[in-house]
Amino acid sequence: MTGARRALVTGASGFVGRWSVPALLDLGYEVHAVVSAAHDREVPDELRGAEIHRCDLLCEAEIDATMHRIRPTHMLHFAWIAKPGVYWHSDENFRWLSASEHLLRRFHAAGGRRAVVAGSCAEYDWSGPGFCDERTSPLADDGAAGTTAYAACKLRLQRFLAEFSASQRVSSAWGRIFFQYGPYEHPERLVPSVIRSLLCDQEALCTHGRQVRSFLHVADVGAAFAAVLDARIEGPVNVGSDQPITLAELIERIATKIGRADLVRLGARPAPAEPPLLIPATRRLREETSWRPRFTLDEGLADAIRWWRGSLAEAVA
């Protein structure tokens, strides 16, 4: 692809989106970061070097005006409902599905050439073997009982993107995000909840911890999306780590780094109805893009602990 490369990033102040911006700048893109007009009062430090645009992406008129003003050649679309405990079943998922379809249409109309959209490991059929491959693993049935609104809407958007890209000759990829952690993560999620409890000398109440997952630092997730946008890879691509670890071992590593293993309480909470094994195949990401992770798991956990220690100190001050 030739000419100036203007990358629009939606959800740019979110947990993952903010980390894609410095990676895109390093790749030579002119970056336009879209943040929520209603909630994002302070622009994150990670967006320095990007042009900031405040836009309500659930308003078609605001999408139209933003696309007309920027005329991006490339787009990373992260914006979606993401509040833990809410997003799985919220009707907001259907609003974001509709808004995202409109966003992609307007991106193409404004001359856009390549779009990458954030999907989720929730799109896979979790009753399967647990090793998720983009080309061979079965997907969830978005019409079946028990399928969450979140998974159903992500599946429908992925199909729309594939069909729209083929008919309009727009290059596209779909990044299925697995498990991540790091600075700015919602405090109720596993890694920050354990870190915060132990830093505050409180018991970390956990499940049995026998579930097997894999975890990637969020800065590496954001950089992976930038690399996917910059590559020629098409279609679904898993974004995550292929290094399995039990949740108990992950929690133990955190506790050891903080020096409060005595406060960990495995089995104190009931385990959710989730698969015992859930990890991604990452061959496409590693072989078809230039991306390589910056953090090992131990380095990433140390970085997350430093950030949460500083955040808690600021809150006290």
N, C-alpha and C positions, 0 to 999 in steps of 0.2 A: 504494500500500500504506500502511495506516495503523497506528498504535500503535507501541509500543516496537520498535526494530530491534536484535536481538541477532545479531551476526555471529560464527559459529564459523569459525576459520581453521585447517585442518590443515596440517602441515608448516610451521608458523609461524616456525620458526627456520632454515628452509632458505634457499637462495640467492634465490629469488623471494618466497617467502611472507612473510619478514620485512619486505619493502618494501610489502606490501599493508596492513599493520597501521596505520602512521601515516596512510595515505591514507583508510582506513575511519574512523579516529577523526576526521579532518578533515571527513568527510561526515556526522558525527553518530551513527555506530553505537556501540553498546556492544559491545566486541570481546573475544572469548574465544579466546585463542591456545593451540592444542594443540601441545605439543612432545613429543618422544620421551622416554618414561620411562627408557630405558636409556642414552641417549647425550648428551642435552642437559643437562649439569650447570650451565652458566652461561646465564642468560637474556640474549639479545642486547639491546643498548641500544634497538634499533628497536622493541622490544615494550613499551616503557614506555607506560603508560596502558591497557594491555590486562590482563585477568585471565588468569593462566597456569594451564593444566591439563596435567598430565603423564599421558600415555595411550599404551598400546601399541595402535595401530590395527589390528594383525594379530590382536588378541584380541577376539572378538565380545562377550564379557562386559564388557570395558572400554569398548568403543564404547557398549554399551547403557547402562552406568552414566553415562558422560559426557553422552550425549544427554539422559538423564532429568534430570540435574543442571542442565544449561544450558538446555535447551529453546530452541534457537536458531530465529530466524525466517529467517535467511539463512546461507548457508555458502559458503566458498571452499575447495575441496579441492585441495591441492597435493601432499600426502604420497604418495611413490612411491619406488622404488629409483632412484638417480640417479648412482651411482659411474661415472665415465668408464672405458671399457674393459670394464665388467662388465654394465651395465644392458641393453645391446642384446639379449643372448641369455640372461640369467639366468632361471631358473625362478621367482625371486622376483616376476617380473612377474605370474604367474598367481595368486600369493597376494595381491598388491595388487589385482588385478581382483576377486577374490572378496570381499576386505575392503571394497573401495569400493562394490560392489553392496549389501553389508549396511549400510554407512554411510548410503547414500542411503535405503534402506528405513527405517532407524531415524530418520533426519532427518525424513522425512515423518510417521512415527508420532508423533514428538514435537511435531508442529505446524509443521514447517518449511514456508516458503512459496516460497523461491527459492534455487536452488543453481547455482553456477558451478564447473565442474571444469576443471582444467588438462590440456590435450591437447598435441599435438606436431606439428611440421611433418613428422615421420616418417610421419604418417598418409597423406600424399599419395603418389601414384605418381611416384617420382623418375625414371622413364623418360620422363615427359612433357616439355613445353616448358620447365618450370622456373619459370613465373610461376603462383603458386598462388592460385586464387580459391575461396572457400568454396562457391560455388553451382555452378560450372561445371567445376572441375578434377577429374580422376579421382583416386580414392583407391587406396591399396595394397590388394592382395587378401590378407586375413589368413590365407587357406588356401594361398597359393601358396608354392612353394619359393623360398627366399631372403628371404622376409618375416621380419623379426626378431620375437622374442617381445615385445619392447617395443612395436613398432608394432601387432602383432596384438592385444595386450591393450588398448592405448589405443583401437583401432578398435571392439573389442567393448564396451568401457565406454561409448563415445560412443553406440553404438546402444542400449545398455541405458538410458542416461540419456534419450534421446529417446523411447523406448517407455514407460518408466516415467513420465516427465513427462506424456505425453499421457494415459495411463490413469488417473493419480492426480491430474491437474490441478495439477501443481507447475510453477511457472515455472522455466526453466533455460536456461543457455547453456554453451557449450563453447569454451574459449580455446585455440586452437592456437598454441603458442609457437614462434617462430622463433629467431633467433640473438641472444643477449644477452651482456653482459659487465659487469664492475663489481666493487665490493668483495665479498669473501668467495667469489669464484668459485674452483672447484677449480683448484689451481695447474698441473695438467697440461693444461688447456684452452688454446686458442690465445692469446688476448689475455694472460692472466697468465703463460703460459710465456715469451712474448716479453719482456714487461715485466720479469719476474724475471731473466731471463738478462742483459738489457742493464744493469739496475741493479747486477748483480753483476759487470759487466765480462766477461761470458762470451759466446761466440758463440750467436746465436739460429738454430738449425738448423730450416729451414722447407721446405715443399714449393715447387713452382714458383710458386704464388701466383696462377695465372690463374683460379682459381675465383671466381665472382661471387656474393656474398652481400649481406645487409644486416644491420646491427647496431643494437640498441637497449639503452640503459643499463638495468640491472636495476631501478633505482628507478622508471623509467618503465614497465617491464613490470608491477611490482607495483601501481603506480597505475592502470594500464590495467585490471587485473583488478578493482580496487575500483570503477572506473567502470562496468565491465560488470555487476557485481553490482547496482549502484545504478540501472542503466538498465532498460528494458523489452525489450532485445534478446534474441532467442531463437535457439537453435541454435548452430552453429559460427561462430566469429568469429576471424580471424587476429589475433595479437598480435605485432607486430614493426614494423620500419621498412620503408618501400617505397623507400628510397634506396639503389640498388645501388652496390657498391664491390668491386673485386678484393681478394683477400686480400693480394696484394703491396702494393697502395696502402695498405691498412689497416696492415700491418706497417711500411711506410715512414713513415706518420704517427706511429706510436708511437716509432720510432727517432729521428725528427727531434725530437720533444718531449723525449726523453731525451738527445739529442746523441750517440748512438752508432750512427749508420747504418753505420759501418765494420764492425760486428759482425754484421750481418744476412747470412745465408747462404741465399738462395733456391735451391731445387733440391737442397738437402742431404739432404732426406728424400723418400721415395717418396710420391706423392699417393694417398690412399685412393680406392676405387672409389665416388665420389660424383658427382652431376651437376655439370656446369660452371656452371649457373645455377640458383639457388634463392632466390627472393624472394617475399614475400607481397603480395597485394592487401590494402590496409588501409582501403578505403572504408567498410565496415561499422563498424569501430572508430571512425573519425573522424566519420562522419555520424550514427551512431545512439547515441553516448554523448557525454558532456561532456569526454572525455579529450583532452588535448594533451600532447605530450612536453615535459619540462622541459629536457632536455639536447640540444644539437646533438652530432654525433659528436665533434667536436674538444673540446668541453667535457666530454663524458663520458669520453673517453680521458684527458684531463688529470686528472679526478677519480679514475679508476682508478689512474693512475700515482701520484698522491699517496697513495692508500690503501696500495698495495703498498710504496711507499717507507717509510711508517710501520710497516707490518707487518714488513718485513725489519729495520728498526731495532730494533723490539721484540724480535725473535728473537735478534738479536746481543746486546742488553742482557741 
